[in-house]
């Protein structure tokens, strides 16, 4: 490839024809010898150039002294040099015009100030070039189908790597090996792997995007430490959904933003992980809670196909078994995740009996020992899969699966063939052969009830990918891709006082309780009685703690007393706060209170939250989150997800709240203009059915808009 010639990222990343291994060791026991050893063992069909300035040969092959000395420009260079040697090696690759460089070494951003200085040096080397960087701290990339095992991960010493449709992308290099080894034990084949490392340049989403056109990849599994570079993850997820390729993810980690978030109720309730969960689900990504679920869930995604339609009823599951205890564990795990295991209808029970299947009526279809006969198991599964009351069938195999897999596996495999609904299996004993046979037949199968419940609930509960998040003009902290530019942090946010906040809500169409601004010498309430009197200051988030709120003021005398009290008490608690204006607000009552908010998250973008309101909001942490904007169907779904709001639907004769008006308010706040960085209403009073909602408190932060950009 000539210097400056255009190149395709997918080719240089995942399908290179010429690979340089920079710093390849001649000592087969060293980590830096692994990539060359693995490439040779796997039968990589391209050209490999070992680069080592101190040796003429490496592992019996000719070694080249430098990138400059190579007879042609590599498509991909894997730099194995120690941390201090990385800048020189990267500079040489940039000068030669290498399209892609992977860096194994750590000691960069994670290593404090010195490491950040090293990162800055690498960024400076890349600036203005056409070279892309994977890492640093990337353990490498693997394409099983081409033999590209360009990795230093010891787990890839496996003698064979079975091919399959699953591509694994991980922030953690060590987890690549864990997923590989566990998957191989289950008989799962893989298309490829990538360890993204520090994502100094290429991010996980951008890497996965570059592999989307590979026809041999049908499913993606992501191991995420955070949702950093959320714009790229989201762009990839939308593109994957468009191509019919499913994405499943396991996410861990906590953000450093936690302390900042806790200043607002929104952050304390939702938390970084709650926001990440909403982000992943609204991207159409299936999030699982278990590592085994991540590995085993891909098979179920293939069986289920496109995600269920919005507004679909909660999934209903049939459980058929030869072991009551094992089935009960699955029922428990599904119940914990709000997935209903239901008993067969009378018609289905009759259909079972007609096929010679004896089973007592109940939530679990227990075939007892008779179910160990393949014909009986197949007849039961065929009947349940055809029954209209079920969305998925779970077959639970008992002890015979360990030493006699032929008694259960054939019936399950035959029933799954041609079925229009997903059939999954949980194997209660430790039965690796049975699991391998099921996995080999493409049957979703699980070794633990936790993973079974996790995957079934996550896959059936996934939401379609949202098509659009509105762009927000903000100043990025560092160079960003187009997909990430809209998620960059704001510059110089400022807070509105409560009266200004109410004006914003009114413009959005959210009703506000009657209120008026008064001076400390006011003698009567402009909004009548009873009233609340509050400190009015853009500098104070929580007025009650400073003595800045007096409730249930009933007459002029009480009003004057309240004003005197606030003017006296607030300076004692916070001498820097000026008490020169106050807010008088009509006291209103309803049948319930909620917290409604919009927050712009650096990684996820705009997030709307609905939660139990009032002073108990942070204690209960009972909330629903979505990426903004939301439509009315989504808003109604959010209302249904907050447990505390079930009482407002008329539970046990209680007065019904105006949940339609609440849904309208959710939609309205989710569509706030790009100048709104954070808006929180706590509480929003939900009045009786048909009477609407009223905001009685508002905290709003804004960001300056660039010239010519309006709300």
N, C-alpha and C positions, 0 to 999 in steps of 0.2 A: 504494500500500500504506500503510495507516494505521500510525503509530508503535506498536510493541508487538504488531502482528499477527504470527501465526506465519508462518514462511516455510520453504521447502524449500531446503536447501543446494544440491542438484543444479540447481534452477531458477536461483537467483541466481548460481551459479558457471558453469554450462554452457549454460543456456537463458534468460538474462535478456531481458526485453522492454524495459527502460529502462536505459540505460547512461550514466553520466557520465564524461567524460574530463577530469580535474582537472589543470590546468596545460597544456592543449593549446596548442601553439605555432602561430603564423601563418606561420612560416618553414618551407616544405615540406622544406628540406634538413636540418632538425633531427630528432633522435631523438624528441623530444616531439611532433612533428607526425605521426609514423607511425601511431599507433593510429587517429586520425580518418581519415587517408587510406586506410588498409587497410579500415576498416569501410565506407567509401563505395564503394571499388572492389569489395569482395566482395559487395555487395548485402545487407548486414545489414537484416533486415526490422523490427527494433525501432526505438525512439526513441533518439536520441543527443543528449546535452547537452554541448557543449564548455563548459568552465568556465575563464575567464581574467579575473581582476579588472582587468587593464590594457588590455583590448581589447573593443570592441563586436562585432567579428566575428573569426572564426578560419577561415582557408581559405575565405572567402566565405560562411560560415554565422554566424548569430547566436551570440554568446558570452554566457554568463551570468556575473555577477560572483562568485558563490559557490554553494556547495551549498544554503545557506539560501534563496537566491532562486529556486530551481528550482520550476516549477509542480507537480511531483509528486516523490515520493521514488524515486530510482533503485533498481533491483534490485542493481546492481553499479557501483561507482565505481573507476576506474583512476587512481590518484594518481601523476602524473608530476613532482611537485614535487621540488626538490633535498632532500638529506638534512635540512637544518635546517628545511625547511618541512613535513616529513611529520607531525610531531606535531599541528600546528595543523589540517592538512587532515583527519587521521584523527579528531580531536576533533569537527570540524564534521560529519563523516559519522556519527559515533556519536550526536551530538545530533539529527541528522535522522532517525535510525533506518534508515540504509542497511544492508541485511543483509550485504553482502559488499564488502570493500575490498581491492583489489590495490595493492601498493606497488612501484614500479620501483626506487627509489633504494637504493643500498648504504650502507656506512659504519656498520653496526650491529654485530652480534655479532662479525663478522670483523675489526673495526677496533680491537681492544684494549679497554682499560678505558673509554675515552670512548664507544666504540660500544656496549658492554654497558650503559652508563648510558642511552643512547638507547633501547635495547631495553626496558629497565625502564620508561622513560617511556611507550612504546607499550603495554606490558602493563597499566600503570596506567590508561591511557585506555580500554582494552577492558574492564577489570574491571567486572563487573556488567551489561554491556550485552549486546544480542543480536547485535551486529556481529561477524562473523568476518573474519580477516585472512589474505590470501594474500601471502606475502613476509615481510619486505621483501626486496629484491633479486630480485624475480620479474619476468621479462620479459613475463609475461602468459599469457593462455589463448586457445585457438582452438577453435571448433566449426565444422568445415568445412561441415556440412550446413545450418546456419542462417546462415552468413556472419558469425558472431561472430569476427572476426579482431582481438581486443582485445590486441594485442601491440606491443612496440617492436622486435621482432627484424627486422632488415633483410631476412632471407631471405624474409619473407612479402610482399615486393614482387612475387612471382611473379604473372604475369597470370591464371593459373588454378590452382586447388587441386583436383586430382582427389579425389573422395570415395571412401572405402573403409571397411573395418571396424576399422582399427588406431588405437588411442588411445595416444599417447606421453606419458609423464610423466617429467620429468627434474629432478634436483637442479640441474643446470647449465643456465642459460639459453642459452648459446652453442651447446650441443649440440643444442638444438631445431632450430636452423637447419641444422646439419650433417646431422641425420637427415632433415629435410624435403628438402633438396637432393639428397642421395644417393638417397632413396626415389623422388623424382620422376624421376631419371635412369633408374631401373629400371622405371618405369611403375607404381609402387605408389601406391595411394590411401590416404588417411587419414581417420579420423573426427574427430580432434582432437589438441590438444597442450596441455600445461601445464608451466610452469616454476615449481617450488615455492619457489625461493629459500631463505631462512633458516629456514623452517618455524617461525616464532615462535609461530604459532597453528595454522593448518591444516597438516597434514603430508601427505606424498605418499600414504600409504595411505588417509587419510580423504578426500582429494580423489578418488582413483580409486573409492572406495566410493560416493561421491555420483553417479558416472556409470554405475554398474552396470546400472541399469534402462533405459538407453538401448538400444533394440533395434538401432540402427545400429552399435553397438560390439560386435565379437565377439572381439577380441584386444587385449592390453595389452603395450606395450613400455616397460620401465623403465630409465632411465639413473641409476644410483645411485652417489653418492660415498661412502655409508656405509649401514648399516642402522639409523641412528638412528630413533626412533619405531617400533621393531620390532613392537610390539603392534598398531599400526594397519596396518602392511604385512601382517602375518599375518592379521588379521581380514579385510582386503580379499581376500587370496589365497584364503582359505577360502570366502568368499562368491562369488568369481569361479568357483571350482571347482564350487560348488553350482549355479551358473547355466550351467555348461558353457562358460565363457569362459576361454581360456588366457592365461597370463602368462609373458612372457620377459623376462630382465633381463641387463644388463651392469653389473657392479659394479667400481668401482675404489676407491682410497683406503686409508689405514691409520689405525688408531685411536690416540689418545693413551694408551690403556690398555696399550700394549705394554710399557712399562717395568715397570708393576705386574705384568703377567702373567708376566714372565720370572722372578719370584721363585719361581714354581712351574714344574715341568717341563711341566705341562699348557699353560700360556700360551706357553712358549717353543716347544713342538712344534706346537700347533694354530695359534697366531697369530690375530690379529683376522680375517684374510681366510679362514682355514680355518673359523672359527666362522661367519662370514657365509655361506660356501658351504653348510655344513650347514643353516643356518637357511633359506636360500632353497630348497634341495632339499626339506627337510621341509615347507615351505609349499606344495609342488607347483609352485614357480616354476622354469622352465627357465633355467638360467644359462649364458650363452655367453661365450666368451673374446674374441671379435672384434666390432668395431663393425658390420662388414658382416653378421655373424651375427645381431646384434640386429635389423637392418633386414630381412634376408632370411628370418629364421627363422619369422616369423609365418605365412607361407604354408604351411610344413611342419606347423606346429601345427594349422592348419585341416585339412590332409589326414590327419593321424594320428588326430585325434579324441581321445577319452578316453585317459588315461595307461595304459600297460601294467600288468598286474596284478603285485602283489608276488610275488616268487619266480620271475618269468618268466626264461627262459634269456637269455643275452646275445644281443643282436640280431645277425642275420646279414644281410649285404648282398651283393647282386649288382651288379657293375659291367659295363656294356656300353658299347662305345666304337667310334669310328672313328679314334681316335688313341691309340696305346699309351702314349706319354709322358704325355699328360694324364691318362689313367686311372691310371697308376702313381703320379702325385702324389696323387690322391684316395685310393688304397689306402694310401699312406704316412700321410696325415693321419688316416685312420680307424684304422690300426694304432696310431698314437701314442696314441689315445684308447681303446684296448682294444676296438675294434669289429671283428669278424671279417668280412673279405671272403672269401667261400667260393666254390669252383668249383661249377658246376651238377652235379647228379647225372647218372648215366648215363641215367636216364629223361628228364630235362630235355634233355640233349644230343640224345637221340633225337627228342624233340618238336620241337626246333629244326630238325633235319635234315628232319623230315617236312613242315615249313612252308617248306622251301627256304632255310633260313638256314645258311650255312656258317660255322663257327667252330671253331677249334682248342680242344681241352679245356684248361682252366686256370683260374686265379683270375679272370682278366679275359676277358670274352667280347668278343673283338676282331673286329668285322665288316669291318674294313679299308674300302676305298673303296666296297664294295658297300653298306655301311650308310648311305651318303649318299642312297640311294633311299628315299623315305618308306615304301614298302610293306615293304622289308626291315627298316628300323628298327622299324616298328610290329609286324611279326610277331615279331621278337626280343623286344621289350618285352612284348607280350601273353603270350608263352610264359613269360618269367621272372616276370612278375607273378602268373601262375597256379601257378607251382612252389611246392610246400609248404615247401621248404628256405629260403626267403628272407622276411625281414620288410620289406625296402625295396629298391628298385631305383634305382641311380644311372646315368643316361645321360650320357655324356661326349661333348660335341660338339667336333669338330675344326675345322680352318681354314676349311672351306666355310661355317661359320656366320656368318662376318663379312660376306661379300658375297652369299651365296646362302642366307639363312636358310630359304627355302622348301624346301630339300632336307632339313632336319632337324626344324624346328619342327612341321610338321603331323603327322609320325609320332609325336612325343612327346606332343603334345596329344591326338591320337586315342586313344593307348594309355592315357592317364591318365583319359579319360572313362569313368566307370563302374567303374574299378579299385577293388578292395577293399583294396589295399595302397598305401602312398605311393610315388610316382614322383617323383624329383627330378633336376635337371639341373645339370651343371657345364659351362660354355662356356669352352673353353680360350683362344680368341683374344679380343681386344677386339672384342666384337660387340654393341653397344648395341641394335640393332634386334631381333636374336634374343632377347636378354634381355627386352626390353620386350614382345615377342609372347608369350613364355612366361609372364611375370608377369601379363600381361593375361588369360591363360587360367587363372590361378590355379595355375600349376605352380611349385613351389619351385625357384628357379634361382639359381646362384651364379657370381660373377665370378672367385673365387679358390678354389683347392683347400683352403686353410686354413679359409675360411668354410664350405665344403661339409662338411668333416670335423667342424668345430666344431658345426654345427647338427644334423647327423645323429646324432652321438654324444649331444649334450645332450638332444635331443627324445626319442630312443629310450631314453635312460637315466634319464628323469625318474621321480620317485617320486610316488605319490599324496599329496595333502596330508594331514598328520596332523590328526586331528580335535580334539585337546585338549592344552593344556599346563596343568598344575595351577597355580592361583593361588598366589602367594607373598606373604604380608603384609609389605610393606616400606614405608618412608617415601619418597615421591617427592621428587626434587630440585626440581621445579617443578610447577605444575598439569599434570595428565595426563588424557588420555581414559581411559575405563573399560578400553579395550583395552590401554592402556599401563601402567596402574597396577600390574599384576603384574610388570612388567619394570623397575620403578624400583629404584635402588640401596639397599642395606641401611644401617642405622644401627648403629654400634658393633660390628663383627664381632669375635669373639674366637677364639683358636686353642686346640685341645685338645692335651694331650701325647699321646705315642704310645699309652700304655696306655688312656687315655680314648678315643682313636680306635679302638682295637681293640674296645672295648665297643660302640661305635656300629656297627662292621662286623658284629659278632656279632648285634646286634639286627636288622640287615638280612638276615641269613642268609648272610653271606660268611664262610667258614671262615678262621680265624686260626691261625698257628703257635703252639704252646704257649709261654707267656711268664709272667714274674712280676716284680713290682717288689721291688727289694732296696735296702738301705742300703749306704753305702760300706764298712762293716765286715763285710759278708757273708763267710762262709767256705766256702759250698758252693752249688751251683746247684740251685734248686728244680725245674728242668725237665730235669735230666740233662745229659749231654755227648754230642757236641760242642755248644757253645752260642756265641751272640753276646752281647756285653755292650755296652750303649749308654747314653749320656747320656739322661736322661728330663727333658725340659723343653719346655714349651709355647712358649718364646721362640725356639727354634732350629728352623729348617726343615731345614737340611742339616748333620747332625751330623759327618759324616766330615771336612769341611774344618776343623773345630775340634779334631780328635783325639778325638772323642767316640764312636768305634766301634772295638771289637776283635773280630775274627772268629775262628772255629775254636778256641775255648777248650776244652781237652781234659780238664782235671782241676781239683781244688780249688786247687792251687798256681798254675796258670795263671789261674784265676778271680781270685785275690787280686792277682796281678800286673796283670791287666787293670784291676781296680778302681783300684789305686794309680795306674796310668798315666793313666786318664781324669781322676781327681781332680787330678792334677798338670798335665796338658797343657791341659785346657779353659780354666782361668783364665788361662793364659799367652796363649792366643789371644783370649779374650773375658772380661776380668776381671769384667764385669757379670753373667755367668751363674753362678748358684748350682749347685753340684754336690752336692746333698743326697739325690738319689734316682737309681737306675739301673734299667735294664731288662735282664733276662736272658732270652734267647729261644733256643729249640731251633733248631739249624741243620737246615734241611730241604733236600732236593734234589728236582729234578724234571727234566723233559725240555725245559723252556723257561721264559722269564720274559716277563711283559707289564707294561705300565703301564695301569692302569684308573682313570678319574677321572670326577668329576661337577663341573661348575663352573657357577655362576649368572652368566650374562653380562647386563650391563645392557640391551643391545639385543635379544639373541636369546632370553633366558630360560635355562632349565636345559639344559646341553649335556653329553652323556656322550661320553667319548673312550676308545678302545682303541688302544694303540700298542705297538711293540716296547719291551721293558722293559730295566731295568738301567741301567748308566752310559752306554750308547750311545744311549739313547732320544732325546736332543736332537740327536745327530749325524745319525741316520738319518731322523728326522721321518717315520716310516712309521706312519701312523695312519688311523683311521676315526672319524668323528664323526656323531652324531645329536642331534636335540632330544630331551630326556627328557620323559616316560618312553618306553622302548622295549619292544616285546613280544619273544617268543623268536625269531620269524622275523627280526626286524630285528637282534637280537643275533647270530644265526648269520650274517647277511649281513655284519655288521661284522667278524666273525672272518675271513670269506673275503676281505675287502678289505685286510687288513694283510698285506703281502707276506711279512714275516718269519715269519708264522704258518703259511705253507704247509708249512714243514718239520715242523710238529707234526701234520700230517695223514698222516704216514708217508712223506714224500717220500724216494724212493730207499732204501727199507728202514730209514729212521730210526725210532726208537720213536715210536709215536703218543701224542699228548697227549690229555688229557681235555677236548676242545673243547666237549662238552656242558656240563660243569661250568663252563667258562669263560663260555659263553653265559648260564648261570644267574646267574653273578656280575655280568655286564653288566646283565641285567634288574634284579637286586637293587639295585645302586648307582643305577640310573636312577630308582628309585622311592623314594629317600631323602626323608624328610620335609622340610617347608618350612624347618626350622631349619638345615639343612645348606647353607651357602653354597658350600663347596668341599670335596671329598673326593678324595684322591689316594692310590692304592696303587701303590708302585713299589719293589720288584717284587711282583707277584702270581705266585707259583710255580705253573706248570702241571705237574701230575704225570702219570704214565702213564695210559693209557686206563683209565677206571673208578676212578681213585684220587683224583679231585677236584683242587681248587686250594687254595692256602694263601697268605694275605697275610702278608708278613714286614716290611712297613713301611707306615705310614699317616700322612698329614698331613691334618688336618681342621680347617676353620674353620666356625664357626657364627655365627648372628645371633640376638639375643634375640627371643623370641616375645612378641607382645602378650598381655596377660592373657586367659586363657580359650581360647587357641589352642594346641593340642597338636601333637606330632610326628605 
